Amino acid sequence: MNLLLAFKEHKEFKKNRPWSFWQFGPEVRSFMTPPHYAETIEVLFFYDMEGDVHIGGQHFTLGGNRVFFVAPNIVHSMNYKACKGIIKTLKINPPQLKSLLDLDTLLEYHGKDYSDLCISIPMEESIQMMPEVFASATDVNDVLIMILKFFQVLLNYSMEEESIGKTLPSGEEELREIIHWTEENYTRRISLDEVSDVFGYTKHYFCQKFKKATGITYLTYLNNLRISRACRMLKAGKSIGETCDGCGFEDMSYFIQLFKKITGTTPKKYVKELN
């Protein structure tokens, strides 16, 4: 069961180790990773997962074995169905990696940048061991070699005329601004009228635009963001009452109801399981 990992965000890297790895599965509950972005590169290895992902304005339906590439600062979200699949998540920190391997210069040499690269590629034999290398390598050279192999595969597919999905830069900056604004204000009541007005749109157009970019409604995103933060607060030792207030909920019963709907359990049981 992956209840405790469902909303985990990972942004810290160990010294002299500009990469990280973690895994969900082999049994995954239904859960959503709300739209978010980071300065890191994210590589997702999906094994028989079910659900949908939105990356850089592109929508993909999961199934079989597939690899997804998320470039730095690209908004992405995932909506997973309960299944027996596995997710292996790899992160690369380009600034920390730069002294060893400058990915920007590598791409520039090939006349490319991150937006030119495929988002979705097959699980080629040459990169199948990438998660295991990221998980257990003690020699940085092993990781660097695997990163180079991965980017070579990405470049090869990206040069094909009918490559599978590329990042759409249009609207990404504004979408990041919406996410940033929401994360700054989710602890209080937010209405659709307010957020649409902040960004200069009618409510109808804002809702339509947000769903097209992320695959979910803004209110669904907001609720999942709040429950995501609620999980963190409970894990940090906050009481259920403090968590309810701190995540922007005005009604305790609604908070408990929504928490159970999204996580599959109540806040009280969640705390008990953490302990």
CORRAUR-V695831 format. One record per residue. N is the residue number from 1. RES is the residue in three letters. OMEGA is omega as a letter, one per 30 degrees, with the letter a starting at -180 (none if undefined). Layout:
N,RES,OMEGA / N,RES,OMEGA
This chain:
1,MET,a / 2,ASN,a / 3,LEU,a / 4,LEU,a / 5,LEU,a / 6,ALA,a / 7,PHE,a / 8,LYS,l / 9,GLU,a / 10,HIS,a / 11,LYS,a / 12,GLU,l / 13,PHE,l / 14,LYS,l / 15,LYS,a / 16,ASN,l / 17,ARG,a / 18,PRO,l / 19,TRP,l / 20,SER,a / 21,PHE,l / 22,TRP,a / 23,GLN,l / 24,PHE,l / 25,GLY,g / 26,PRO,l / 27,GLU,a / 28,VAL,l / 29,ARG,l / 30,SER,l / 31,PHE,a / 32,MET,l / 33,THR,a / 34,PRO,l / 35,PRO,a / 36,HIS,l / 37,TYR,l / 38,ALA,l / 39,GLU,a / 40,THR,l / 41,ILE,l / 42,GLU,l / 43,VAL,a / 44,LEU,l / 45,PHE,a / 46,PHE,l / 47,TYR,l / 48,ASP,l / 49,MET,l / 50,GLU,a / 51,GLY,a / 52,ASP,l / 53,VAL,l / 54,HIS,a / 55,ILE,l / 56,GLY,l / 57,GLY,l / 58,GLN,l / 59,HIS,l / 60,PHE,l / 61,THR,a / 62,LEU,l / 63,GLY,a / 64,GLY,l / 65,ASN,a / 66,ARG,l / 67,VAL,l / 68,PHE,a / 69,PHE,l / 70,VAL,a / 71,ALA,l / 72,PRO,l / 73,ASN,l / 74,ILE,a / 75,VAL,l / 76,HIS,l / 77,SER,a / 78,MET,l / 79,ASN,a / 80,TYR,l / 81,LYS,l / 82,ALA,a / 83,CYS,l / 84,LYS,a / 85,GLY,a / 86,ILE,l / 87,ILE,l / 88,LYS,a / 89,THR,l / 90,LEU,l / 91,LYS,l / 92,ILE,a / 93,ASN,a / 94,PRO,l / 95,PRO,l / 96,GLN,a / 97,LEU,a / 98,LYS,a / 99,SER,l / 100,LEU,a / 101,LEU,a / 102,ASP,a / 103,LEU,l / 104,ASP,l / 105,THR,l / 106,LEU,l / 107,LEU,l / 108,GLU,l / 109,TYR,l / 110,HIS,l / 111,GLY,a / 112,LYS,l / 113,ASP,a / 114,TYR,a / 115,SER,l / 116,ASP,a / 117,LEU,l / 118,CYS,l / 119,ILE,a / 120,SER,l / 121,ILE,l / 122,PRO,l / 123,MET,a / 124,GLU,a / 125,GLU,a / 126,SER,a / 127,ILE,a / 128,GLN,a / 129,MET,a / 130,MET,l / 131,PRO,a / 132,GLU,l / 133,VAL,l / 134,PHE,a / 135,ALA,a / 136,SER,a / 137,ALA,l / 138,THR,l / 139,ASP,a / 140,VAL,a / 141,ASN,l / 142,ASP,l / 143,VAL,a / 144,LEU,l / 145,ILE,a / 146,MET,l / 147,ILE,l / 148,LEU,l / 149,LYS,a / 150,PHE,a / 151,PHE,l / 152,GLN,l / 153,VAL,l / 154,LEU,a / 155,LEU,l / 156,ASN,l / 157,TYR,a / 158,SER,l / 159,MET,l / 160,GLU,a / 161,GLU,a / 162,GLU,l / 163,SER,a / 164,ILE,l / 165,GLY,l / 166,LYS,a / 167,THR,l / 168,LEU,a / 169,PRO,a / 170,SER,l / 171,GLY,a / 172,GLU,a / 173,GLU,l / 174,GLU,l / 175,LEU,l / 176,ARG,l / 177,GLU,l / 178,ILE,l / 179,ILE,l / 180,HIS,a / 181,TRP,a / 182,THR,l / 183,GLU,l / 184,GLU,a / 185,ASN,a / 186,TYR,a / 187,THR,l / 188,ARG,l / 189,ARG,l / 190,ILE,l / 191,SER,l / 192,LEU,l / 193,ASP,a / 194,GLU,a / 195,VAL,l / 196,SER,l / 197,ASP,l / 198,VAL,a / 199,PHE,l / 200,GLY,l / 201,TYR,l / 202,THR,a / 203,LYS,a / 204,HIS,a / 205,TYR,l / 206,PHE,a / 207,CYS,l / 208,GLN,a / 209,LYS,a / 210,PHE,a / 211,LYS,l / 212,LYS,a / 213,ALA,a / 214,THR,a / 215,GLY,l / 216,ILE,l / 217,THR,l / 218,TYR,a / 219,LEU,l / 220,THR,l / 221,TYR,a / 222,LEU,l / 223,ASN,l / 224,ASN,l / 225,LEU,a / 226,ARG,l / 227,ILE,l / 228,SER,l / 229,ARG,l / 230,ALA,l / 231,CYS,l / 232,ARG,a / 233,MET,l / 234,LEU,l / 235,LYS,l / 236,ALA,l / 237,GLY,l / 238,LYS,l / 239,SER,l / 240,ILE,l / 241,GLY,l / 242,GLU,a / 243,THR,l / 244,CYS,a / 245,ASP,a / 246,GLY,a / 247,CYS,l / 248,GLY,l / 249,PHE,a / 250,GLU,a / 251,ASP,a / 252,MET,a / 253,SER,l / 254,TYR,l / 255,PHE,a / 256,ILE,a / 257,GLN,a / 258,LEU,l / 259,PHE,a / 260,LYS,a / 261,LYS,a / 262,ILE,a / 263,THR,a / 264,GLY,l / 265,THR,l / 266,THR,l / 267,PRO,a / 268,LYS,l / 269,LYS,l / 270,TYR,l / 271,VAL,a / 272,LYS,l / 273,GLU,l / 274,LEU,a / 275,ASN,none
